[in-house]
Amino acid sequence: MGSADRVLRRTAEAIEHITGICFKTGPPRQVGAELEWTTHRAADPSAYLRAGDLVGALGEHAPVTLGNPNPVPLPCGGAVTVEPGGQVEISSAPAGSLAELHAAVTADREVLTALLADAGIVLGERGLDPYGRRRRLLDAPRYAAMERAFDGSGRTMMTATAGLQICLDAGEEHRIRPRWAALHEMGPALLALFANSPGDGWVSRRMASWYGIDPRRSGPVPASADPARAWAEYAVHAPLLCVPRPYGDWDVPPGVTFADWIEAGGDAGRIGRAPTPADLEYHLGTLFPPVRPRGYLEVRYLDTQPGEEWIVPAAVLVTLLGSDTLTDRARELAAAGAGRWHAAARLGLADGPVRRSAADLAALACGHLDRSGLPAAVRDRVAEAVQRRLHRHREGITA
């Protein structure tokens, strides 16, 4: 029986599978980014776009979800994807340094914005659609199932939010745990520092939408001395979102976890068949914690940034993870705000413990930006942007 036909008959098999793939060990060398934006008609930013508008604008770079069977990457290797509400995303190729990533993403972003501009489309600059649009553009079984499974918060997340993801190597085996812990402990402070989606009393309404989803799917993975095991347990006890099928809808009964599906085999929630390793790996892609392991570490708690300022949080994160000494010091400075996810998203830097951690982490990162490898002019812009954000809070101005 080939691996594609093998079924999972015990939860322990699924846990073993996940722990074997979630962290790829080795010296940290690569960095990547995923930049997402809401899209708008230049002449009427509040109007809805149609899927065909994006197909025409993106041409050969349009993704499979828009009906293009052979998408062509952008010139510097970035892949274009389109999210359910018409958000456009560049997923960079892995880069050997932050400077290489900056150059590649800057060039690809210029190409993307020019393509869209020719079609009368512009990119948004906030992490939440400012016009309140909440309509699904893409017609695919996955997104239809997600829309039916989610309530208002989940639908907002699907159709109206835009985030910035930074992807970092997991590191050598003995450093995976502190790097994983650091990204979580710094999370509330960096979320607040770079919040860019105000609305309904939150400085990061984008993160508020994630918090409105079942925390078994979107909450942080519990802290543990064994992060691989903690992630595996989180994953198997998270509810199914959808199950791919060759025909018909992909819906699943509410509340059925992956562990339920394994233990009940084909009888679980009337799914009709036992799960395979491929089903498990698909399920992992439907989980949205603020830090997700995918062999590398995917940081998911940052709002999209205006213009070229995506490099600012990227530089802060890469610098603080750039050496064991800096990472350990960052964990000490992050301790005051660690775990304060909701306070960070609602109050931002107005929350005292979060503000202290953010200011201390910003100072540590800006004091070592020379290690980032970025050109001096870019480092200066990063430092200026960080100080501007801290100053805006002191002046009582919301992000």
N, C-alpha and C positions, 0 to 999 in steps of 0.2 A: 504494500500500500504506500503510495507516494505521500509526501508531506501535505500536499493539497487536499488529499482525501482523509487524512488522519483526523479523528475527532478527539476532543478533550472530554475525558470521562470523570476527572476529579479536579477539584479546585486547586489542589496542590500542584497539578501539572501546569495550570495556568500561571500560578505564582512562580514556578520554576522558569517558565518561558519568559515571563516579564523580567525577572531579575537577571536573566542572561543577556538581555538586549538593551536595557535601559541606560546603562553607562558604558561608553566606550572609553577605555582607559589609555593613557599615554600623555606625554608632555603636551601642555596646551599650546597650540600653534595657530589655530584658525579662529576666525570670527566671521559672523554673518549678520544680516539684518533683514527684516521684513517690514516694509513701509506701506502703510495702508492709508487711503484717503477717501472721504466722501466725494462724489462727483456732482457737478452742477452745470446747468446751461449758463453760459456767460451772459446771455441777454436776459435771463430770468432765473436766477439761482434757486428760487423756491419751487420751480416746476420739476415734475418728474421726468427722468430720462426713460427711454425704452432700451431694451437689450440690443435692438438693432442699431441704436445710436453708437453704442460702444463697439459693436462688431465693425461698423464702418470706420470708426476712428482708429481702432487698434490694428486693423488689417491683419497682416501675417502674424502679429504678436498676440492676437486674440486667443484666449485659452480654450481648452476643450469644452468647458462649461458653456461657452458661447457658440459651440458647434464647429470649432476649428479642429480637425483631427490631428494636425501637425503644427502646433504652435512653434514659432521661431523666437528664441530668447532675444532680449535687447542686446545691443552691440557689446556691452561689457559683461554679458552673461546673466543678467537678471531675468527671471521668469515673471511674466505678467499673469496675475490671476484676477478674477472678478468675484466679489462676494455677493450674497443674495440680494442686498439692497442696492447693488450697483457700485459698491465701493471697489476701487481699483487698488491693487497691491503689487509691489515689486518685491520678489523674493530674490535676494542677491545670491550669486555664487559664493561659496566659501572663499575667504580671502586670507592671505598669509600674514597680514598686518592690518591695523586699523587705518593706516594711511592708504593702503591698497584698497580697502573697503570704501573709504571715503571717496577716492578718485573714481572707482567703478560705479558706485551708487549715484554720485553727482552726475556723471556722464549719462547713465541710464535714465535718471530722472529728467534730465534736459530733453532727451529724445521723447520720453513719454509725454511730457507736458506739451511739446511741440505737436505731436500727433493729435492730442486731444484738442489743443487750441485750433488746429486747422478745421476741426469739426465743431467748433464753438462750445467746447467743454472745458471747464476749469476744475482744478483740484481744491477741495476744502482745506482749511488750515486748523481745524479743531477736531477733537476726538469724538464729537457728537454733532450730528447734522443740526445746524442752528435753525433750520426751517421746519423742524418737527415732522419730516417725512418718514413714514413707517411702512413702505410698501415693498413686497418682495418682487424683484425683477426676474430672477432666474427660476425656470420651471424644471426642476429635477427632483426625483423621488426623495433624495436625502433632505433637501431643503423643505419640501412639502411635509415630510414626516417631522422635521424639527419644528416647523411652524405650528403643526397640530399639537406637538408635545409641550411646547413652551407657552407660558402666559405672557403678559405684557412686557415684563423685563427681558425675557428671552427673545421676544420678537424685536424689541428695541436693539438688543445686542446684535441680532442677525442683520438688521436692515439699516441701522442708523449710526453705528459706532465705527471708529477708526483707531487702530492702535499701532504702536511701534514695538516690534519684537527684536531683541538682541540675542544672538545665539553664540554660545561660548563652549569651548571644549570642556568636557567633564574633568579632565586632568588626570594626573597619575593616581593610582589606586589609593595611596595613603592620604591624598589631598581631596578626594571626592567629597567626603563628608564635610570638611570645613568650607569648601567652595559652595556646595549645595546650601549649607546653613547660612553662609554669608549672604547669598542672593535673597533668601527669605528674610533674614534679619534686617537687611538694608531696605527691603521692599517698601514698607510704609513711608519711610523718609523720602525715598526717591520718587515714589508715586506722588507724594504731596509736592515735592519740589518741581516736578514736571507736569503737574495736573494742568490739563488744557481742554476741559469739557464741562464748563460750569452749567448748572441748571438744576432747578427744583431743590435748591438748598445744598447742593453738593458742589465741591470744586472739581470733582471728577465724576460727572454723571455717567460716563462710560463705565467706570468701575462699579458704580451703583447698579448698573444693569446686570453686571456679572454677579453681584451679591444677591440679586433677586432670583437667581437660578438655584436649583437644588444644590446645597453646599457639598453634597457627595460628589458632584460633578465639577463645581467651580471653586470650592474652598481650597485653602492651602493644604498640601500634604502634611500630615502631622510630623513634628520633629521626632527624630529617632537616631539612635546610634547606628542603625542600619537603613540608610535612605532607600536602597533598592528594595528591601523587603517592605518598607513603609509604603512606597509607591505601588508595589504589586498588590498589597492588601487594599489600598485605596481603590485601585482600578477594578479589582474583581468584585468589590462590594458597592461599586457605583452602578446606578440603574442604566439599563440599555437606553439609548436614544433612538436608534433605528437599526434594522438588520437588512443588508443588501439582499435583494431578490432579483431573479432574472426577469420577472414580470410582476405586475401589480404594485401596490404601495409597499413601503418599507416600515410601516408602523409596527410598534410593539405595545403590548399592554403596559400601562403605567406601573412603575414600581418594581418591575422584574430586573434583578441585578444580573451581572454576568455570572456570578457564582450560582444564582438560582437556575440559570439556563444550563449550566454544566451539570448540576446535581439532578435536574429533572430530565436531562436529555431533550429529546424532541417534544416532550410533553410540556416544557416550560412555557407558560403563557400562550399556548397554542402556536408557537413559532413553527413547529412541524419538523424540526430536524435538530440534531445535536450540533454544538459549535465546533469550529475548527480553529487552528492557530491563526489562519487568515482572518477569521471573524474577531478573534481577540485583538489582533493588531489594528483592525478597523475600529474596534471599540475604543482603543487607546486614543485614537484621533478624535473622539467625541468627548474627551475629558479636557477641561479648561482651567486647571489650577493656575495660580499666578506664576509659578515656575514649574515647567514640565520637562521631564527627561525624555530625550529622543535619541539616545546615544550621546548627544551633546546636551547642554543645558539651555533651555528656551525660556527667556525672561519675557513675561506676558503682561506685566502690570503697568506699562507705560502708555500714556496717551500719545497719539500722533502729535508731532511738533510742527510749528509753522515754518514754511519755506525750507531752508537748508539747516534748520536748527536740530534736525534729528541727530546730528553728530554730537550734540552736547551731552545728552544722557548716555549715548554710546561711549563717548570718551570717558565720562565719569565711571561707568561700569567697568570698562576694559582696564582703566588705570587701577582701580581698586582691586581688581582680580589679577593684576599684572605680576604680583610676586607674593610669595607666602607671607612675608612680613607685612605688606600692605593689607592683605586680606585679613590677617589676624587682628591688625589694628582697626580695620574697618568694622569688624565684628564687635570690638569693644565700644567703639563710638556709636554703633547702631543700637546698642542694647536698650537705651532709653525708649526708643520708639518701636522696638521689635514687637510684633504681634498686634499693633494698633492699626489694622487694615481699614476698618470702618471709619475710625477717627481721621485717618489720613485722607480718605476719599471724600469725606463729608466736610471736614474743617480745614484740611490742608495744613499749611504752616501756622495756622492759628492754634493748633493743638500744641501745647507746650513741649511734651516729650518728643513728639515728631519733629518739631522745629529744631530742638537742640541737636537731635541726631542728624537732621538734614544739614544744618550749618556746619557741624563738625566733619561730616563726610565730604561736604563740598570743599571745605578748607584742605582736607587731606588729599582729595583728588586734584584740586587745582595746584597744590604744592608739588605735585609729582607728574604733571602733564607732559613734562619732557620725556617721560618713559613711554608715552603713548605712540611715539614715532610720527605723530602728525606734524606737518609744517608749522613753523612758528606763527604764521599769520592765523592759521586755523586754531592753534592753541590759544592765541589771544582772544579770538572770537568766542571760544568755549568758556574761558574764564570770565569774560565780560557778560555772557548770557547767564551764567550761573549767578554772578553777583547781582545782575538785574532782577532775577527772580527772587532772590532773598530780599533785595531792596523793595520790590513791589509789595511784599508782605509787610515790611516795616512801615511802609507808607499807607497800608490799609487798602491796597488795590488787589482785587481778585484776579487770578490768572485767567 
